[in-house]
């Protein structure tokens, strides 16, 4: 601990005030966005556009709507109806990222434990480390299988949060409904988040268990299938008793008026959503077939992306793809993902364009099957 005069001397020499210890120790995360010109197969977004009805709603925003503070509650009722939940069980958030942050702020004290398998979505570690909690990270099984038994065994009296992305990123692997329910039941003292960001490309859910299992929470996003990553809109569903605490923590206006105005048209345009999801599912199969033909290893995925094993030249591969205007994401520093690159799946036409670029890039880097 520094003395007051030392602190004053630091301040005079221009040293910024120190943050709290957990922030000093916190894992840093800066998404490698850079220039995004080209075919965006790097961030698992919708690769085309949102529903035209959403664009129309944005064009019709009035000045009066912008002068008012946003009111999320009416839209929470709409989402509740859509999900067949009670309005008291639904919280709109500034993307699932805010839901993750709010959960960490609500449940984690410094000595508490948070449990998640790795590799998984980076923000779990970022926000949990910011709260100063103990991170218990369980390695995925063979071929990134969900480590169900190990997760169960890792639950202790100190476990306050469990995060499970289903489907998982960057692997596309899944946990079964029974496994998720068993984990929630084994840890009644912990909040268990099932992050269903990629739900639309998978189709299985535990949303129907919200409210029935008191400690189960489910997150969904408008960033993926709906094509609204830029608006920042997520949904957190939980038992009304948990919501009471989450509402205490969340910033009251974190979902802005533009996002709220787009919610109804986005939900209502089911035809557009179905069309986009069908495109991705067909393109996912076609892309996997192309990888099979080339002999490139990949992991079967239930999401809108496929994790591909390129090997030692993963960086060169990403660069070669980029120089042909196809952006993909190097995931080789994720646990267990050495040499891996994640490719978002777009529409059939986009992926048909991406396949020759992939072939050419493999040639350019001198890739061989046993690389
Ligand atoms: N969860 C998972 C598993 C994700 O992959 C992502 C986005 N990459 C998110 C949550 C974040 O979603 P949002 O844009 O709604 O914050």
Boltz pocket constraint, residues with backbone or C-beta under 6 A from the ligand:
constraints:
  - pocket:
      binder: B
      contacts: [[A, 43], [A, 44], [A, 94], [A, 95], [A, 96], [A, 97], [A, 98], [A, 121], [A, 165], [A, 167], [A, 168], [A, 169], [A, 195], [A, 197], [A, 220], [A, 221], [A, 222], [A, 223], [A, 229], [A, 233], [A, 234]]
      max_distance: 6.0
